[in-house]
Amino acid sequence: MKHVLTYSSIILMSMMVMMGCQSMTGKTAGTTVDDGMITSSVNAKLAQDSMSSLARIDVDTERGVVMLSGIVEDSEAKHRAEQIAMQVEGVKSVTNNLQVQN
């Protein structure tokens, strides 16, 4: 019985800490990890693409929404980067703020 009470207390405290983190940032720990994984996956896919300029794109993710920024060579590269980002699991939408180089 004593062990059950101890484990229950530990679980309760852990839940309170997790809830506290969410209330401060508005994101749960799971959301933060998921966003990080999405960003990493998008960066990896962009780096693997045959268009060399895609590896220089800045990627950020907030609650499954991927934001692309930076400069690309042409409108084809801009569109390609958005397509690649949409292929990553967990991506809800893409905000494409890429600028085409003059």
Biopython code that builds the backbone (N, CA, C, O; Angstrom):
import numpy as np
from Bio.PDB.StructureBuilder import StructureBuilder

atoms = [
    (1, "MET", "N", (0.829, -1.188, 0.000)),
    (1, "MET", "CA", (0.000, 0.000, 0.000)),
    (1, "MET", "C", (0.877, 1.258, 0.000)),
    (1, "MET", "O", (0.576, 2.244, -0.672)),
    (2, "LYS", "N", (1.964, 1.198, 0.767)),
    (2, "LYS", "CA", (2.857, 2.348, 0.846)),
    (2, "LYS", "C", (3.473, 2.666, -0.513)),
    (2, "LYS", "O", (3.628, 3.833, -0.874)),
    (3, "HIS", "N", (3.831, 1.599, -1.281)),
    (3, "HIS", "CA", (4.424, 1.802, -2.603)),
    (3, "HIS", "C", (3.413, 2.401, -3.572)),
    (3, "HIS", "O", (3.762, 3.247, -4.395)),
    (4, "VAL", "N", (2.172, 1.967, -3.475)),
    (4, "VAL", "CA", (1.131, 2.492, -4.357)),
    (4, "VAL", "C", (0.945, 3.983, -4.104)),
    (4, "VAL", "O", (0.800, 4.763, -5.045)),
    (5, "LEU", "N", (0.950, 4.372, -2.854)),
    (5, "LEU", "CA", (0.800, 5.778, -2.498)),
    (5, "LEU", "C", (1.984, 6.598, -3.012)),
    (5, "LEU", "O", (1.807, 7.711, -3.507)),
    (6, "THR", "N", (3.184, 6.046, -2.891)),
    (6, "THR", "CA", (4.386, 6.728, -3.368)),
    (6, "THR", "C", (4.343, 6.905, -4.885)),
    (6, "THR", "O", (4.620, 7.992, -5.393)),
    (7, "TYR", "N", (3.995, 5.833, -5.610)),
    (7, "TYR", "CA", (3.906, 5.913, -7.063)),
    (7, "TYR", "C", (2.820, 6.895, -7.502)),
    (7, "TYR", "O", (3.003, 7.651, -8.455)),
    (8, "SER", "N", (1.710, 6.874, -6.809)),
    (8, "SER", "CA", (0.618, 7.793, -7.139)),
    (8, "SER", "C", (1.061, 9.235, -6.951)),
    (8, "SER", "O", (0.736, 10.103, -7.761)),
    (9, "SER", "N", (1.798, 9.482, -5.892)),
    (9, "SER", "CA", (2.302, 10.834, -5.631)),
    (9, "SER", "C", (3.265, 11.283, -6.721)),
    (9, "SER", "O", (3.223, 12.432, -7.161)),
    (10, "ILE", "N", (4.127, 10.379, -7.152)),
    (10, "ILE", "CA", (5.096, 10.699, -8.207)),
    (10, "ILE", "C", (4.373, 11.014, -9.511)),
    (10, "ILE", "O", (4.710, 11.980, -10.195)),
    (11, "ILE", "N", (3.394, 10.211, -9.849)),
    (11, "ILE", "CA", (2.638, 10.435, -11.077)),
    (11, "ILE", "C", (1.893, 11.760, -11.003)),
    (11, "ILE", "O", (1.881, 12.518, -11.973)),
    (12, "LEU", "N", (1.277, 12.044, -9.876)),
    (12, "LEU", "CA", (0.543, 13.294, -9.701)),
    (12, "LEU", "C", (1.475, 14.496, -9.843)),
    (12, "LEU", "O", (1.130, 15.474, -10.507)),
    (13, "MET", "N", (2.625, 14.429, -9.238)),
    (13, "MET", "CA", (3.591, 15.526, -9.329)),
    (13, "MET", "C", (4.069, 15.717, -10.771)),
    (13, "MET", "O", (4.211, 16.847, -11.239)),
    (14, "SER", "N", (4.314, 14.611, -11.468)),
    (14, "SER", "CA", (4.755, 14.694, -12.862)),
    (14, "SER", "C", (3.699, 15.358, -13.730)),
    (14, "SER", "O", (4.019, 16.174, -14.595)),
    (15, "MET", "N", (2.442, 15.006, -13.497)),
    (15, "MET", "CA", (1.361, 15.607, -14.268)),
    (15, "MET", "C", (1.247, 17.096, -13.985)),
    (15, "MET", "O", (0.983, 17.882, -14.895)),
    (16, "MET", "N", (1.441, 17.485, -12.754)),
    (16, "MET", "CA", (1.365, 18.902, -12.409)),
    (16, "MET", "C", (2.486, 19.684, -13.086)),
    (16, "MET", "O", (2.270, 20.797, -13.564)),
    (17, "VAL", "N", (3.670, 19.109, -13.127)),
    (17, "VAL", "CA", (4.804, 19.766, -13.781)),
    (17, "VAL", "C", (4.524, 19.919, -15.271)),
    (17, "VAL", "O", (4.768, 20.981, -15.844)),
    (18, "MET", "N", (4.010, 18.857, -15.905)),
    (18, "MET", "CA", (3.700, 18.911, -17.335)),
    (18, "MET", "C", (2.632, 19.963, -17.617)),
    (18, "MET", "O", (2.732, 20.690, -18.606)),
    (19, "MET", "N", (1.633, 20.054, -16.783)),
    (19, "MET", "CA", (0.582, 21.042, -16.966)),
    (19, "MET", "C", (1.135, 22.451, -16.777)),
    (19, "MET", "O", (0.725, 23.381, -17.472)),
    (20, "GLY", "N", (2.048, 22.605, -15.856)),
    (20, "GLY", "CA", (2.682, 23.901, -15.630)),
    (20, "GLY", "C", (3.474, 24.348, -16.833)),
    (20, "GLY", "O", (3.458, 25.527, -17.188)),
    (21, "CYS", "N", (4.172, 23.415, -17.469)),
    (21, "CYS", "CA", (4.929, 23.742, -18.674)),
    (21, "CYS", "C", (4.000, 24.189, -19.783)),
    (21, "CYS", "O", (4.303, 25.140, -20.504)),
    (22, "GLN", "N", (2.890, 23.526, -19.925)),
    (22, "GLN", "CA", (1.949, 23.883, -20.976)),
    (22, "GLN", "C", (1.376, 25.267, -20.741)),
    (22, "GLN", "O", (1.231, 26.046, -21.683)),
    (23, "SER", "N", (1.050, 25.581, -19.503)),
    (23, "SER", "CA", (0.418, 26.866, -19.241)),
    (23, "SER", "C", (1.385, 28.029, -19.474)),
    (23, "SER", "O", (0.941, 29.129, -19.802)),
    (24, "MET", "N", (2.663, 27.820, -19.316)),
    (24, "MET", "CA", (3.633, 28.893, -19.515)),
    (24, "MET", "C", (3.902, 29.154, -20.993)),
    (24, "MET", "O", (4.026, 30.310, -21.396)),
    (25, "THR", "N", (3.994, 28.118, -21.798)),
    (25, "THR", "CA", (4.341, 28.282, -23.211)),
    (25, "THR", "C", (3.160, 28.101, -24.146)),
    (25, "THR", "O", (3.218, 28.502, -25.309)),
    (26, "GLY", "N", (2.096, 27.506, -23.650)),
    (26, "GLY", "CA", (0.957, 27.210, -24.499)),
    (26, "GLY", "C", (1.142, 25.935, -25.297)),
    (26, "GLY", "O", (0.251, 25.544, -26.051)),
    (27, "LYS", "N", (2.286, 25.280, -25.146)),
    (27, "LYS", "CA", (2.573, 24.043, -25.854)),
    (27, "LYS", "C", (2.892, 22.956, -24.847)),
    (27, "LYS", "O", (3.519, 23.219, -23.821)),
    (28, "THR", "N", (2.463, 21.741, -25.134)),
    (28, "THR", "CA", (2.834, 20.619, -24.284)),
    (28, "THR", "C", (4.235, 20.156, -24.650)),
    (28, "THR", "O", (4.765, 20.522, -25.699)),
    (29, "ALA", "N", (4.826, 19.356, -23.785)),
    (29, "ALA", "CA", (6.153, 18.815, -24.077)),
    (29, "ALA", "C", (6.109, 17.976, -25.346)),
    (29, "ALA", "O", (7.044, 18.004, -26.145)),
    (30, "GLY", "N", (5.026, 17.231, -25.531)),
    (30, "GLY", "CA", (4.877, 16.414, -26.734)),
    (30, "GLY", "C", (4.811, 17.247, -27.994)),
    (30, "GLY", "O", (5.376, 16.868, -29.020)),
    (31, "THR", "N", (4.126, 18.381, -27.932)),
    (31, "THR", "CA", (4.028, 19.264, -29.089)),
    (31, "THR", "C", (5.392, 19.823, -29.450)),
    (31, "THR", "O", (5.743, 19.897, -30.627)),
    (32, "THR", "N", (6.155, 20.213, -28.453)),
    (32, "THR", "CA", (7.496, 20.751, -28.688)),
    (32, "THR", "C", (8.380, 19.705, -29.356)),
    (32, "THR", "O", (9.107, 20.018, -30.299)),
    (33, "VAL", "N", (8.323, 18.472, -28.875)),
    (33, "VAL", "CA", (9.127, 17.400, -29.459)),
    (33, "VAL", "C", (8.670, 17.131, -30.881)),
    (33, "VAL", "O", (9.501, 16.987, -31.778)),
    (34, "ASP", "N", (7.351, 17.059, -31.107)),
    (34, "ASP", "CA", (6.822, 16.818, -32.453)),
    (34, "ASP", "C", (7.264, 17.912, -33.415)),
    (34, "ASP", "O", (7.686, 17.615, -34.533)),
    (35, "ASP", "N", (7.177, 19.163, -33.004)),
    (35, "ASP", "CA", (7.599, 20.265, -33.860)),
    (35, "ASP", "C", (9.079, 20.168, -34.192)),
    (35, "ASP", "O", (9.481, 20.440, -35.324)),
    (36, "GLY", "N", (9.881, 19.787, -33.231)),
    (36, "GLY", "CA", (11.317, 19.618, -33.463)),
    (36, "GLY", "C", (11.603, 18.505, -34.455)),
    (36, "GLY", "O", (12.479, 18.627, -35.311)),
    (37, "MET", "N", (10.851, 17.416, -34.331)),
    (37, "MET", "CA", (11.025, 16.294, -35.249)),
    (37, "MET", "C", (10.603, 16.689, -36.668)),
    (37, "MET", "O", (11.258, 16.316, -37.642)),
    (38, "ILE", "N", (9.521, 17.434, -36.774)),
    (38, "ILE", "CA", (9.063, 17.891, -38.093)),
    (38, "ILE", "C", (10.118, 18.791, -38.727)),
    (38, "ILE", "O", (10.463, 18.618, -39.895)),
    (39, "THR", "N", (10.629, 19.749, -37.959)),
    (39, "THR", "CA", (11.664, 20.657, -38.472)),
    (39, "THR", "C", (12.877, 19.875, -38.952)),
    (39, "THR", "O", (13.401, 20.142, -40.034)),
    (40, "SER", "N", (13.325, 18.916, -38.161)),
    (40, "SER", "CA", (14.483, 18.100, -38.537)),
    (40, "SER", "C", (14.217, 17.313, -39.809)),
    (40, "SER", "O", (15.076, 17.228, -40.687)),
    (41, "SER", "N", (13.027, 16.738, -39.906)),
    (41, "SER", "CA", (12.675, 15.940, -41.090)),
    (41, "SER", "C", (12.610, 16.804, -42.349)),
    (41, "SER", "O", (13.100, 16.406, -43.405)),
    (42, "VAL", "N", (12.005, 17.986, -42.234)),
    (42, "VAL", "CA", (11.934, 18.885, -43.387)),
    (42, "VAL", "C", (13.336, 19.305, -43.807)),
    (42, "VAL", "O", (13.656, 19.299, -44.995)),
    (43, "ASN", "N", (14.177, 19.672, -42.837)),
    (43, "ASN", "CA", (15.562, 20.060, -43.162)),
    (43, "ASN", "C", (16.296, 18.931, -43.877)),
    (43, "ASN", "O", (17.010, 19.172, -44.851)),
    (44, "ALA", "N", (16.125, 17.714, -43.403)),
    (44, "ALA", "CA", (16.805, 16.563, -44.015)),
    (44, "ALA", "C", (16.323, 16.341, -45.444)),
    (44, "ALA", "O", (17.132, 16.102, -46.340)),
    (45, "LYS", "N", (15.023, 16.416, -45.663)),
    (45, "LYS", "CA", (14.481, 16.216, -47.008)),
    (45, "LYS", "C", (14.917, 17.330, -47.964)),
    (45, "LYS", "O", (15.201, 17.071, -49.133)),
    (46, "LEU", "N", (14.967, 18.548, -47.472)),
    (46, "LEU", "CA", (15.432, 19.656, -48.312)),
    (46, "LEU", "C", (16.896, 19.471, -48.683)),
    (46, "LEU", "O", (17.291, 19.737, -49.818)),
    (47, "ALA", "N", (17.700, 19.017, -47.731)),
    (47, "ALA", "CA", (19.135, 18.818, -47.982)),
    (47, "ALA", "C", (19.367, 17.682, -48.982)),
    (47, "ALA", "O", (20.342, 17.712, -49.733)),
    (48, "GLN", "N", (18.490, 16.694, -48.997)),
    (48, "GLN", "CA", (18.632, 15.552, -49.908)),
    (48, "GLN", "C", (18.165, 15.871, -51.326)),
    (48, "GLN", "O", (18.515, 15.151, -52.261)),
    (49, "ASP", "N", (17.396, 16.918, -51.500)),
    (49, "ASP", "CA", (16.853, 17.229, -52.814)),
    (49, "ASP", "C", (17.964, 17.661, -53.769)),
    (49, "ASP", "O", (18.991, 18.195, -53.352)),
    (50, "SER", "N", (17.737, 17.419, -55.045)),
    (50, "SER", "CA", (18.765, 17.720, -56.049)),
    (50, "SER", "C", (19.005, 19.212, -56.257)),
    (50, "SER", "O", (20.049, 19.597, -56.784)),
    (51, "MET", "N", (18.058, 20.059, -55.852)),
    (51, "MET", "CA", (18.259, 21.509, -55.961)),
    (51, "MET", "C", (19.125, 21.955, -54.780)),
    (51, "MET", "O", (18.665, 21.975, -53.638)),
    (52, "SER", "N", (20.342, 22.300, -55.055)),
    (52, "SER", "CA", (21.297, 22.601, -53.990)),
    (52, "SER", "C", (20.879, 23.770, -53.114)),
    (52, "SER", "O", (21.242, 23.808, -51.938)),
    (53, "SER", "N", (20.131, 24.722, -53.647)),
    (53, "SER", "CA", (19.757, 25.906, -52.863)),
    (53, "SER", "C", (18.751, 25.591, -51.767)),
    (53, "SER", "O", (18.595, 26.387, -50.841)),
    (54, "LEU", "N", (18.063, 24.456, -51.841)),
    (54, "LEU", "CA", (17.048, 24.129, -50.843)),
    (54, "LEU", "C", (17.658, 23.820, -49.483)),
    (54, "LEU", "O", (16.982, 23.939, -48.461)),
    (55, "ALA", "N", (18.908, 23.431, -49.458)),
    (55, "ALA", "CA", (19.569, 23.117, -48.190)),
    (55, "ALA", "C", (19.795, 24.372, -47.346)),
    (55, "ALA", "O", (20.061, 24.270, -46.148)),
    (56, "ARG", "N", (19.693, 25.545, -47.956)),
    (56, "ARG", "CA", (19.942, 26.800, -47.233)),
    (56, "ARG", "C", (18.673, 27.471, -46.723)),
    (56, "ARG", "O", (18.717, 28.606, -46.249)),
    (57, "ILE", "N", (17.562, 26.787, -46.817)),
    (57, "ILE", "CA", (16.281, 27.346, -46.373)),
    (57, "ILE", "C", (16.158, 27.218, -44.860)),
    (57, "ILE", "O", (16.506, 26.189, -44.281)),
    (58, "ASP", "N", (15.659, 28.277, -44.229)),
    (58, "ASP", "CA", (15.392, 28.232, -42.790)),
    (58, "ASP", "C", (14.017, 27.624, -42.569)),
    (58, "ASP", "O", (13.041, 28.023, -43.205)),
    (59, "VAL", "N", (13.945, 26.647, -41.654)),
    (59, "VAL", "CA", (12.698, 25.948, -41.371)),
    (59, "VAL", "C", (12.376, 26.099, -39.892)),
    (59, "VAL", "O", (13.240, 25.904, -39.038)),
    (60, "ASP", "N", (11.136, 26.447, -39.597)),
    (60, "ASP", "CA", (10.656, 26.505, -38.222)),
    (60, "ASP", "C", (9.272, 25.875, -38.202)),
    (60, "ASP", "O", (8.536, 25.956, -39.185)),
    (61, "THR", "N", (8.918, 25.253, -37.095)),
    (61, "THR", "CA", (7.617, 24.598, -36.986)),
    (61, "THR", "C", (6.947, 25.005, -35.690)),
    (61, "THR", "O", (7.570, 25.017, -34.629)),
    (62, "GLU", "N", (5.675, 25.338, -35.788)),
    (62, "GLU", "CA", (4.873, 25.729, -34.629)),
    (62, "GLU", "C", (3.528, 25.016, -34.718)),
    (62, "GLU", "O", (2.696, 25.338, -35.565)),
    (63, "ARG", "N", (3.328, 24.044, -33.831)),
    (63, "ARG", "CA", (2.084, 23.261, -33.790)),
    (63, "ARG", "C", (1.743, 22.620, -35.138)),
    (63, "ARG", "O", (0.588, 22.614, -35.562)),
    (64, "GLY", "N", (2.761, 22.086, -35.795)),
    (64, "GLY", "CA", (2.559, 21.382, -37.055)),
    (64, "GLY", "C", (2.555, 22.260, -38.285)),
    (64, "GLY", "O", (2.480, 21.751, -39.403)),
    (65, "VAL", "N", (2.635, 23.572, -38.104)),
    (65, "VAL", "CA", (2.684, 24.498, -39.243)),
    (65, "VAL", "C", (4.154, 24.821, -39.521)),
    (65, "VAL", "O", (4.851, 25.380, -38.674)),
    (66, "VAL", "N", (4.604, 24.464, -40.708)),
    (66, "VAL", "CA", (5.998, 24.681, -41.094)),
    (66, "VAL", "C", (6.124, 26.035, -41.763)),
    (66, "VAL", "O", (5.341, 26.372, -42.651)),
    (67, "MET", "N", (7.115, 26.815, -41.336)),
    (67, "MET", "CA", (7.393, 28.117, -41.933)),
    (67, "MET", "C", (8.737, 28.056, -42.642)),
    (67, "MET", "O", (9.759, 27.747, -42.028)),
    (68, "LEU", "N", (8.729, 28.350, -43.932)),
    (68, "LEU", "CA", (9.944, 28.356, -44.738)),
    (68, "LEU", "C", (10.344, 29.797, -44.999)),
    (68, "LEU", "O", (9.507, 30.622, -45.363)),
    (69, "SER", "N", (11.623, 30.101, -44.813)),
    (69, "SER", "CA", (12.111, 31.446, -45.104)),
    (69, "SER", "C", (13.520, 31.358, -45.673)),
    (69, "SER", "O", (14.229, 30.369, -45.488)),
    (70, "GLY", "N", (13.897, 32.410, -46.363)),
    (70, "GLY", "CA", (15.209, 32.453, -46.998)),
    (70, "GLY", "C", (15.077, 32.858, -48.454)),
    (70, "GLY", "O", (14.026, 33.323, -48.894)),
    (71, "ILE", "N", (16.153, 32.673, -49.188)),
    (71, "ILE", "CA", (16.188, 33.068, -50.599)),
    (71, "ILE", "C", (16.471, 31.835, -51.446)),
    (71, "ILE", "O", (17.371, 31.051, -51.146)),
    (72, "VAL", "N", (15.679, 31.674, -52.521)),
    (72, "VAL", "CA", (15.889, 30.573, -53.462)),
    (72, "VAL", "C", (16.141, 31.153, -54.848)),
    (72, "VAL", "O", (15.888, 32.332, -55.097)),
    (73, "GLU", "N", (16.644, 30.308, -55.747)),
    (73, "GLU", "CA", (17.057, 30.766, -57.074)),
    (73, "GLU", "C", (15.894, 31.159, -57.986)),
    (73, "GLU", "O", (16.000, 32.115, -58.755)),
    (74, "ASP", "N", (14.781, 30.419, -57.899)),
    (74, "ASP", "CA", (13.668, 30.699, -58.811)),
    (74, "ASP", "C", (12.354, 30.213, -58.202)),
    (74, "ASP", "O", (12.338, 29.589, -57.141)),
    (75, "SER", "N", (11.257, 30.509, -58.893)),
    (75, "SER", "CA", (9.935, 30.145, -58.372)),
    (75, "SER", "C", (9.742, 28.635, -58.331)),
    (75, "SER", "O", (8.974, 28.135, -57.509)),
    (76, "GLU", "N", (10.421, 27.911, -59.197)),
    (76, "GLU", "CA", (10.350, 26.445, -59.170)),
    (76, "GLU", "C", (10.916, 25.903, -57.856)),
    (76, "GLU", "O", (10.340, 24.995, -57.258)),
    (77, "ALA", "N", (12.034, 26.456, -57.414)),
    (77, "ALA", "CA", (12.642, 26.036, -56.154)),
    (77, "ALA", "C", (11.727, 26.379, -54.970)),
    (77, "ALA", "O", (11.618, 25.608, -54.017)),
    (78, "LYS", "N", (11.083, 27.524, -55.040)),
    (78, "LYS", "CA", (10.153, 27.935, -53.986)),
    (78, "LYS", "C", (9.007, 26.937, -53.878)),
    (78, "LYS", "O", (8.654, 26.498, -52.784)),
    (79, "HIS", "N", (8.440, 26.591, -55.005)),
    (79, "HIS", "CA", (7.326, 25.642, -55.031)),
    (79, "HIS", "C", (7.792, 24.251, -54.592)),
    (79, "HIS", "O", (7.095, 23.572, -53.837)),
    (80, "ARG", "N", (8.954, 23.830, -55.059)),
    (80, "ARG", "CA", (9.504, 22.506, -54.710)),
    (80, "ARG", "C", (9.720, 22.390, -53.207)),
    (80, "ARG", "O", (9.411, 21.352, -52.622)),
    (81, "ALA", "N", (10.239, 23.423, -52.576)),
    (81, "ALA", "CA", (10.477, 23.398, -51.132)),
    (81, "ALA", "C", (9.163, 23.198, -50.368)),
    (81, "ALA", "O", (9.109, 22.445, -49.395)),
    (82, "GLU", "N", (8.125, 23.869, -50.813)),
    (82, "GLU", "CA", (6.810, 23.723, -50.171)),
    (82, "GLU", "C", (6.272, 22.306, -50.343)),
    (82, "GLU", "O", (5.722, 21.732, -49.403)),
    (83, "GLN", "N", (6.427, 21.743, -51.531)),
    (83, "GLN", "CA", (5.985, 20.373, -51.780)),
    (83, "GLN", "C", (6.705, 19.390, -50.875)),
    (83, "GLN", "O", (6.087, 18.488, -50.309)),
    (84, "ILE", "N", (8.000, 19.563, -50.741)),
    (84, "ILE", "CA", (8.803, 18.668, -49.900)),
    (84, "ILE", "C", (8.341, 18.758, -48.454)),
    (84, "ILE", "O", (8.174, 17.734, -47.793)),
    (85, "ALA", "N", (8.136, 19.963, -47.961)),
    (85, "ALA", "CA", (7.705, 20.142, -46.571)),
    (85, "ALA", "C", (6.353, 19.478, -46.331)),
    (85, "ALA", "O", (6.142, 18.881, -45.276)),
    (86, "MET", "N", (5.446, 19.569, -47.280)),
    (86, "MET", "CA", (4.112, 18.977, -47.115)),
    (86, "MET", "C", (4.154, 17.453, -47.061)),
    (86, "MET", "O", (3.222, 16.830, -46.552)),
    (87, "GLN", "N", (5.214, 16.847, -47.575)),
    (87, "GLN", "CA", (5.340, 15.394, -47.583)),
    (87, "GLN", "C", (5.750, 14.823, -46.232)),
    (87, "GLN", "O", (5.653, 13.614, -46.020)),
    (88, "VAL", "N", (6.200, 15.658, -45.331)),
    (88, "VAL", "CA", (6.679, 15.191, -44.027)),
    (88, "VAL", "C", (5.493, 14.882, -43.127)),
    (88, "VAL", "O", (4.549, 15.666, -43.027)),
    (89, "GLU", "N", (5.556, 13.738, -42.481)),
    (89, "GLU", "CA", (4.490, 13.322, -41.584)),
    (89, "GLU", "C", (4.329, 14.315, -40.430)),
    (89, "GLU", "O", (5.313, 14.744, -39.828)),
    (90, "GLY", "N", (3.098, 14.669, -40.135)),
    (90, "GLY", "CA", (2.805, 15.578, -39.044)),
    (90, "GLY", "C", (2.622, 17.026, -39.460)),
    (90, "GLY", "O", (2.166, 17.847, -38.664)),
    (91, "VAL", "N", (2.976, 17.351, -40.710)),
    (91, "VAL", "CA", (2.836, 18.723, -41.195)),
    (91, "VAL", "C", (1.359, 18.992, -41.488)),
    (91, "VAL", "O", (0.725, 18.279, -42.266)),
    (92, "LYS", "N", (0.827, 20.036, -40.847)),
    (92, "LYS", "CA", (-0.570, 20.419, -41.062)),
    (92, "LYS", "C", (-0.697, 21.390, -42.234)),
    (92, "LYS", "O", (-1.631, 21.296, -43.031)),
    (93, "SER", "N", (0.241, 22.313, -42.330)),
    (93, "SER", "CA", (0.261, 23.270, -43.433)),
    (93, "SER", "C", (1.656, 23.876, -43.531)),
    (93, "SER", "O", (2.498, 23.689, -42.653)),
    (94, "VAL", "N", (1.878, 24.605, -44.620)),
    (94, "VAL", "CA", (3.180, 25.249, -44.846)),
    (94, "VAL", "C", (2.950, 26.723, -45.147)),
    (94, "VAL", "O", (2.134, 27.078, -45.997)),
    (95, "THR", "N", (3.680, 27.570, -44.438)),
    (95, "THR", "CA", (3.709, 28.995, -44.732)),
    (95, "THR", "C", (5.000, 29.252, -45.494)),
    (95, "THR", "O", (6.091, 29.167, -44.930)),
    (96, "ASN", "N", (4.873, 29.563, -46.766)),
    (96, "ASN", "CA", (6.034, 29.706, -47.631)),
    (96, "ASN", "C", (6.406, 31.182, -47.756)),
    (96, "ASN", "O", (5.802, 31.921, -48.534)),
    (97, "ASN", "N", (7.404, 31.601, -46.982)),
    (97, "ASN", "CA", (7.887, 32.984, -47.015)),
    (97, "ASN", "C", (9.196, 33.101, -47.799)),
    (97, "ASN", "O", (9.946, 34.060, -47.618)),
    (98, "LEU", "N", (9.466, 32.136, -48.659)),
    (98, "LEU", "CA", (10.696, 32.158, -49.440)),
    (98, "LEU", "C", (10.663, 33.293, -50.458)),
    (98, "LEU", "O", (9.627, 33.580, -51.059)),
    (99, "GLN", "N", (11.797, 33.921, -50.636)),
    (99, "GLN", "CA", (11.940, 35.008, -51.591)),
    (99, "GLN", "C", (12.751, 34.499, -52.785)),
    (99, "GLN", "O", (13.755, 33.807, -52.612)),
    (100, "VAL", "N", (12.310, 34.844, -53.990)),
    (100, "VAL", "CA", (13.015, 34.448, -55.199)),
    (100, "VAL", "C", (14.119, 35.461, -55.482)),
    (100, "VAL", "O", (13.884, 36.669, -55.498)),
    (101, "GLN", "N", (15.325, 34.947, -55.703)),
    (101, "GLN", "CA", (16.496, 35.787, -55.962)),
    (101, "GLN", "C", (16.322, 36.496, -57.299)),
    (101, "GLN", "O", (15.878, 35.889, -58.274)),
    (102, "ASN", "N", (16.668, 37.769, -57.347)),
    (102, "ASN", "CA", (16.566, 38.545, -58.589)),
    (102, "ASN", "C", (17.734, 38.284, -59.488)),
    (102, "ASN", "O", (17.814, 38.852, -60.577)),
]
sb = StructureBuilder()
sb.init_structure("model")
sb.init_model(0)
sb.init_chain("A")
sb.init_seg("    ")
for serial, (resi, resn, name, xyz) in enumerate(atoms, 1):
    if name == "N":
        sb.init_residue(resn, " ", resi, " ")
    sb.init_atom(name, np.array(xyz, "f"), 0.0, 1.0, " ", f" {name:<3s}", serial, name[0])
structure = sb.get_structure()
